[in-house]
Amino acid sequence: MRFDVITLFPELFGPHLSQGVTRRAFESRQVDVNLWQLRDFADDNYRRVDDRPYGGGPGMVMLVEPLERALAAAKSARVEAKAEVGAPAIIHFSPTGRPITQSLVEELAGGSGGVLLCGRYEGMDQRFLDRHVTLELSLGDFVLSGGELPALALLDAIARLQEGVLNDAQSHQQDSFSEGLLDCPHYSRPEVLSGMPGQSESLAVPEVLLSGHHAKIARWRRERALEITARRRPELIQAARAAGRLSKADERFLTEMAQVASKA
């Protein structure tokens, strides 16, 4: 799949795309990332891509014409590269957008990519967005300085789902949200962790994880995932229940947990 990124700061992408396990997806071009410097499409000597907003107010607004020229160039390159059949997805990052979720990432990971628009300043001229954007996405209910970080987050999430990228193919299948729940805790060596200075208490790995009993381990992990999700993100439990993802054993555990909590 191919992603074309229109940005004022293409240098922010290089370090991330060349580091960590997900670099395999970018180096192999399973996820082919092409960066477009928006200032290259300005039409004056100052390479201006923004101007004051109509109606007054603080900040600057990104101009339509450079954005449209950059988008046209990216689309043309995609056609030449035979990146997809039909029009590409045009994705804009904005606090007003749809929250990025694991299910959405999985959907995009199975597609042909698209064009990522990274805004800056007070944002892009609304006429450009109305004319071209097919999907607006958000990292959450907060404001960033630009769209580069959400774009990197999306690329990373998509890259790790590509075949052969992770060392263990089951890794992403057990991630938080993959089954609608948060992930369970994980432990490694040593079996017993000595107390901190001034503390006598030592911390041991849960015995069930040392038992070698795969069914018991799987059930323990499932119950811990249910417990953490119910406490931190109860709305995910409701969504999993509505989607039929909870077994009778899951429901019994949640009922027992609620009963214990009510007595505490």
C-alpha positions in Angstrom: 0.0 0.0 0.0 1.1 3.6 -0.6 0.7 6.7 1.5 1.5 10.2 0.2 2.0 12.7 3.0 1.5 16.4 2.4 3.4 18.3 5.1 5.4 21.4 6.0 7.8 19.2 8.0 8.8 16.1 6.0 12.0 15.9 8.1 9.9 14.7 11.1 9.1 11.4 9.4 12.5 10.1 8.5 13.7 9.2 12.0 10.5 7.3 12.8 10.3 5.4 9.5 13.8 4.1 9.9 13.6 2.9 13.5 12.1 0.1 15.5 10.4 -3.1 14.3 8.0 -1.2 12.0 10.8 0.0 9.8 10.6 -3.4 8.1 7.3 -2.4 6.6 8.7 0.9 5.3 12.0 -0.5 4.1 10.3 -3.3 2.2 7.7 -0.8 0.9 4.8 -2.9 2.2 3.8 0.5 3.5 5.3 2.9 0.9 5.5 6.4 2.3 6.1 9.4 0.0 6.6 12.8 1.4 5.5 16.0 -0.3 6.8 19.4 1.0 3.9 21.8 0.7 6.1 24.8 0.2 7.4 23.3 -3.1 3.9 24.1 -4.5 3.8 27.8 -3.5 3.8 30.3 -6.3 5.8 33.1 -4.9 9.4 33.8 -3.9 8.6 33.5 -0.2 7.1 30.0 -0.7 4.0 31.3 1.2 1.4 28.7 2.0 -0.7 30.6 4.6 -2.4 33.9 5.0 -4.6 35.8 7.5 -8.1 34.5 8.1 -11.2 36.4 6.7 -13.2 37.8 9.6 -10.1 38.4 11.7 -8.8 36.4 14.6 -5.4 34.9 15.7 -3.2 32.7 13.6 -2.9 32.0 9.9 -4.9 29.7 7.6 -3.3 27.3 5.0 -4.1 28.5 1.5 -6.2 26.4 -1.0 -4.0 26.8 -4.1 -0.7 25.3 -2.8 -2.7 22.5 -1.2 -4.5 21.7 -4.4 -1.3 21.7 -6.4 0.3 19.4 -3.9 -2.7 17.0 -3.9 -2.8 16.9 -7.7 0.9 16.0 -7.8 0.4 13.3 -5.2 -2.6 11.9 -7.1 -0.7 11.9 -10.4 2.2 10.0 -8.8 -0.2 7.4 -7.4 -1.7 6.9 -10.8 1.7 6.5 -12.4 2.7 4.0 -9.7 -0.6 2.2 -10.1 -1.2 2.5 -6.4 -4.9 1.7 -6.5 -8.0 1.4 -8.7 -10.2 4.5 -8.3 -9.8 7.6 -6.2 -7.6 7.4 -3.2 -8.7 8.2 0.4 -7.9 11.8 1.3 -7.3 11.8 5.1 -7.1 15.0 7.1 -6.1 15.1 10.8 -8.2 17.3 13.0 -9.6 17.4 16.5 -13.1 17.4 14.9 -12.4 14.1 13.2 -13.4 10.5 13.9 -11.3 8.9 16.7 -8.7 6.5 15.4 -9.5 3.0 16.7 -8.0 -0.4 16.2 -10.9 -1.5 14.1 -10.4 1.5 11.8 -6.6 0.8 11.6 -7.4 -2.8 10.6 -9.7 -1.5 7.9 -7.1 0.9 6.5 -4.4 -1.7 6.8 -6.3 -3.9 4.3 -6.6 -1.1 1.8 -4.4 0.6 -0.7 -3.4 3.6 1.4 -4.2 7.2 0.6 -3.1 10.8 0.9 -2.4 12.2 4.4 -2.9 15.9 4.9 -1.0 17.4 7.8 -2.3 20.8 8.7 -0.6 23.5 10.7 -1.4 27.0 12.1 -5.2 27.5 12.5 -5.8 24.8 10.0 -6.7 24.5 6.3 -9.1 26.6 4.3 -12.5 24.9 4.8 -13.2 25.0 1.0 -10.2 22.7 0.3 -11.5 20.3 3.0 -15.0 20.3 1.7 -13.8 19.8 -1.9 -11.3 17.0 -1.3 -11.3 15.3 2.1 -13.0 11.9 2.4 -12.0 11.1 6.0 -11.1 13.2 9.0 -9.3 11.5 11.9 -8.4 12.5 15.4 -6.0 11.1 18.0 -8.3 12.3 20.8 -9.9 15.2 22.5 -6.9 17.5 22.6 -5.1 19.8 20.2 -1.7 19.3 18.6 0.4 21.8 16.7 0.0 19.9 13.5 -1.1 16.7 11.7 2.4 15.1 11.6 2.1 13.2 14.9 -1.3 11.8 14.1 0.0 10.8 10.7 3.0 9.0 12.2 0.8 7.3 14.7 -1.5 6.0 12.0 1.4 4.9 9.8 2.9 3.0 12.7 -0.3 1.3 13.7 -0.9 0.2 10.1 2.7 -0.9 9.5 2.7 -3.3 12.5 -0.3 -5.2 11.0 1.5 -6.0 7.8 2.6 -9.6 7.3 6.1 -10.4 8.6 6.6 -7.1 10.3 6.4 -8.3 13.9 8.6 -11.1 15.1 5.6 -13.0 16.3 2.6 -13.0 14.0 0.3 -13.3 17.1 1.6 -10.2 18.8 -0.9 -7.8 17.2 -3.8 -10.3 17.7 -3.3 -10.0 21.5 -2.9 -6.2 21.6 -5.3 -4.0 23.4 -8.6 -3.4 21.5 -7.9 -6.3 19.1 -10.8 -8.2 20.7 -12.5 -5.1 22.0 -10.8 -5.2 25.4 -7.7 -3.7 27.0 -4.6 -6.0 27.2 -3.7 -8.1 30.2 -0.5 -7.5 32.3 2.7 -9.1 31.1 5.7 -10.3 33.1 9.3 -11.5 32.4 12.5 -12.3 34.4 13.2 -12.5 37.3 10.5 -14.6 38.9 10.8 -12.6 42.1 11.7 -8.9 42.1 13.4 -7.6 45.2 11.9 -4.8 47.1 13.0 -1.2 46.5 15.4 0.4 49.0 13.5 1.0 52.2 10.9 -1.6 51.3 10.8 -5.2 52.4 8.1 -6.4 50.0 9.2 -8.4 47.0 7.1 -8.8 43.9 6.6 -12.3 42.3 5.2 -13.3 39.0 1.7 -14.7 39.3 2.0 -18.5 39.9 -0.4 -19.4 37.1 2.0 -18.0 34.5 4.7 -20.4 35.8 2.4 -23.5 35.8 2.7 -24.4 32.1 -1.0 -25.1 32.1 -2.0 -23.3 28.9 -5.7 -23.3 29.4 -5.4 -21.8 32.9 -2.9 -19.2 31.7 -5.3 -18.2 28.8 -8.2 -17.9 31.3 -6.1 -15.9 33.7 -5.1 -13.5 30.9 -8.7 -13.2 29.8 -9.9 -12.4 33.3 -7.2 -9.8 33.8 -8.2 -8.2 30.5 -11.8 -8.1 31.6 -10.9 -6.7 35.0 -8.8 -3.9 33.6 -11.3 -3.0 30.9 -14.2 -3.0 33.3 -12.4 -0.7 35.7 -10.8 1.7 33.2 -13.0 1.6 30.1 -16.4 0.2 31.1 -17.9 1.4 27.8 -15.7 -1.2 26.0 -17.3 -4.0 28.1 -20.7 -2.8 26.9 -19.6 -2.7 23.3 -18.0 -6.2 23.6 -21.3 -7.5 25.1 -23.4 -5.9 22.4 -21.1 -7.4 19.7 -21.4 -10.9 21.3 -17.7 -11.1 22.2 -18.2 -12.1 25.8 -18.6 -15.8 26.7 -20.7 -17.2 29.6 -17.5 -17.6 31.6 -16.7 -13.9 30.9 -20.1 -12.8 32.1 -19.8 -14.9 35.3 -16.4 -13.4 36.1 -17.8 -9.9 35.6 -20.8 -10.6 37.8 -18.5 -11.9 40.6 -16.3 -8.9 40.2 -19.2 -6.5 40.5 -20.5 -8.4 43.6 -17.1 -8.2 45.3 -16.9 -4.5 44.5 -20.3 -3.8 45.9 -19.3 -5.4 49.2 -16.0 -3.5 49.5 
